[in-house]
Structures are given as structure tokens and as C-alpha cells.
Amino acid sequence: MDFLRRTFEQIKSGWSNLSGNQKFLYSGIAISLIIAITVTGIMLGSKNYVPLYNNLTATQSGSITQRLQEMAIQYKLSSDGTTILVPDDVVHQLRLDLATEMPAGGVVGFESFNETRFGETETDKRVRFLAALQGELTRTISRMTEVESAMVHLAIPETSVFISEDKPTKASVFLKLRSTSRMDADKVRSIIYFVANSVEGLDPENVTVIDEYGNLLSEGLVGSNSPFSVSTMTATQLDIKSRYEREIAKSIQNMLERVRGAGKAVVSVSADLDFDSVEISQETYGNSVLRSEQTSDSRSTGTTPGGGVAGTDSNLPGTTSFQETGGGESSSTQTEAIRNYEIDKTTELRVKAPGMITKLSVSVIVDGEITDEERVSLENVVASASGLDFERGDLINVVGMPFNTEAFESLQESIANELRNQQIRTYINYGLMVLGILGLIGLGFLLKRRSDRRPDVSLAGARIGDISSDFSIDSLEDLDPLTAEKAEIQRKVERLAKTQPEDVAKVIKSWLMEDMR
């Protein structure tokens, strides 16, 4: 107790000896330490909650919270119960523990078939398979960068014994997109074909995709009978045409700027492309070639009254007949030849790919006037670089004229002014920093100088005591006149300090203030 009392007395004595500014400074430091210790204790004592699962339905949220209650885990609900928060020190272990029970925020997939359910009918298995397939499709689509959450519904009819009564399989996909994302037509089409190829008997035309605002995203993306397919094809053709023209113009402009200088040439290209797909079948016949030849000879004899051989055999081509007279007998010989010829035939089948260039026009404008020789040289170079075919009807035009560079010069001047202003601001900031540092250094020197010049009151009091002790009032008569005068002044000061101490203190304080200035 004595130790505590002495410690308290020392603290109290030290506190009373401090000036007002020192008391204010130490009080602020103590209060800041108390606040920091309190906040740290609160933060260490409280738990930080982080999301376990987001974007849950009411059923999913209920099943997960029930499981957390069984595991004696503290949790909180936010976002109208769609988000479950748990302490950050157990969130990773909980996700692993709940992975097999409620993975991906409660979506059940084919892991439900890992367990055998006794007494399950074929209808129950079919329903469970349909739910598992929907869950797997939902998981995969939800992993897309633009998709925050998804839901897939499948309508798979039962197979009928009559083909005419079979109904098509259909699917619906609901997408909730992220606030900063946009789903373009190509990605929607990829979702359609992904779902169609994942479900047996599902055609892409029977897949419907909508977003959270009810917009039909799949309209006109698949199916040849859709009126939007023609517009989509036209848009694609225009994109191909524009890209081809840009590539040719960029190549020519880069070549000309290497010669004329940057910004000294402007190139424009117009291309006519044929997107018709044509199949050409062509047959070519060559020379005839003898394939086979067959020859037969025949001879006949007979009696005739005279003249030629009876019948028409003597008039047939390839038949030689003769008649012998004198005895009434005649004979004839007939030769037949059959020749088969084969004609050389070539069949060619060609498919004309879409996108063939039918006409190409190139226009070039260079800065400044050019001569006829320069124009011809530029036309030849550009024609060779762009692959112009004048027999096809391609055109090229090169013109030289001064460019209007006022906007460019104004922009360059604005950029230069901005850079100059930025440099000035940088220099000003550096100057202020240097002045601040110099000011702090000067303030430190000034405070140190004032502290060095501040008189020690205790030493002054000691000197006064020493002086008073040196002079005795009884011995004033023995002193010389100057010393006696000083002693008389000292005696008057002592008498004044005893009778009017407050006035003496004010005078001494004013002297000290003058010394400190």
C-alpha cells in the first residue's frame, strides 16, 4: 500500500509540475490509447461474418440454415434471406462439409445418384434424373462470366408407341446477368446449342432463353425459317465486307505513310463481295477412240439364168459378188465389220465459295500537290499492293491536295499546354514540399533558441539570495558609497517583495517575457 501511495504521490506531483500545454498533450495521448485499446478489444472479441452462399431461393436458404443449426454454427441472413453469412474462420470448412449436400448454393446434380434409394420406382428415378440434369446444366451456365445465376427447366415428354403422337422435347433457360455485363447474340447461341446437345432429342429451335427482365434473348438466333436469320446473315456479311475493306485500307495507308510521312495520306477502299454459294458441274468431251472391232465373212453359190446374182446381196455395202457364165452357176462373198468407238469424257464438279470479290475500288488522297509521274507511280504501287484486277472492272484514283491541319495543330497545342501546366503544378507541389520542410526546420531552430534563452528562475533566486547574504545591513557604514547604494537598493527591493509580492512578480514576469523575445 505504501508503494502505491508513494507512486500516486509522485504521479500527482509530476502532474502538478506540468504546464497547461503539456497537460493537454498528455491527456490527448492517454485518451487516444484508451480508445485504441477499446476498439481493438471490440474487434478481437467480435466475429467477422462473410458470405457462405449467395443468391439462394427460399427453399435452399431454409435447408442450409437448418443444417447449420444442426452443426451448432452461428450464422446471419442478409439480402432478404438470399445470402447466408458465417464467421470467416469456418467458412472454408463449411463449404467443404456442405459440398456433397448442397453444392453450388443448393443446386443438386448427378451426385444425387451416388446413394441407393430402396423402394424407388421408375417414375421416381425419371423425376430424379430430370432434376439432376437440370441442376448440372444450371451449374455449367452459372459459371459463365456474364451470368450471376441461372435456372434451366426441361420438358421431356414420355415416349409414345405411336410416332404421330410424339411430342418434341423443349427447354427454357432463365438468366440473371451481372450489373456490369451484357450477353451478346453469340453467347446466347452457344447456350442454346449447349443445352440442345446435352438433352437427347432436343432441337435448338425448341430452346428458349430469357433474362431477369423478361427479354427474349433467343429470338431469331437459330432456325432457317426465322425471319431474323436473314438479317443475321446480312449483318455478318456486312461485317466481313467492312473488315476486308479496313484491312486493305490499313495496309495501303501504312505503306504510303512510310513514304509520305505520318498523317500525309488517306485511303478508302470499297469492295463488292459475292456471298452466293454456287455449285458448277461441267462435262468435257474429247477425241473418239476405237474400242472394239468385229469382222465376219460369208460366201454363197447358185445357178442363175444370166446377169447378176439374184437378190439384193449384190447391192449391199461391203459385199463382193461376181458371176461366172457358161455353165449357169454363180458365187458371192460378203464381209461385215462392226466397230465400237468410245468418246473421251471429263466431268468436273466445282463449288464456288461465298465471299468472292467481284469489284474493288481504291481511292487515295495524299497531302500536297503531286506531278503526273508521281500519280502514275502511286497508282501502280497501290494497284499491286491491293491486288486490283482491271479486267474485272476494278478502279483506282489517286489525288493530291493540301490537308486542313487546323484541328490537328489545335489539338497538338492543347496537349502541349496541358503538359506544360502539369509540369508547373508538379514544380509547385515540389516547391511547397520543400518550403514545408524548411518551415519545420526553422520552427525547430526557433523553439530550440527560445528554450536556450529562457532564464532559470531558480538560479536567479539563488543569485539574489547569495547577493543578499553578501551584504549585511549593519555593515552599510563600513562600505564605500557605491556599494552602500547597491545595498540600500537591495534592501528596498526586499522590503517591497515582502509588502507587495504580487506587484514584484508581475515586474519579474515582464522582464522574463522581454528576455524571451
ABEGO torsion letter per residue (X at the ends): XAAAAAAAAAAAAAAAABBAAAAAAAAAAAAAAAAAAAAAAAAAABBBBBBABBGBBAAAAAAAAAAAAAAGBBBBBBGGGABBBBBAAAAAAAAAAAAAABBGGGBBBAAAAABBBBGBBAAAAAAAAAAAAAAAAAAAAAABAABABBBBBBBBBBBBABAAABBBBBBBBBBBBBAABBBBAAAAAAAAAAAAAABBGBBAAABBBBBAAGBBAABGABEAABAAAAAAAAAAAAAAAAAAAAAAAAAAAAAAAAAAEBGABBBBBBBBBBABBBBBBBBBBBBBBBABBBBBBBBBBBBBAEEBBBEAAAABBGBBBBBBBGAGBBBBBBBBBBBBBBBBBBBBBBBBBBGBBABBBBBBBBBEBBBAAAAAAAAAAAAAAAGBBAAAGBBBBBBBBBBBAAAAAAAAAAAAAAAAAAAAAAAAAAAAAAAAAAAAAAAAAAAAAAAAABBBAAAAAAAAAAAAAABBAAAAAABBAAAAAAAAAAAAAAAAAAABAAAAAAAAAAAAAAAAX
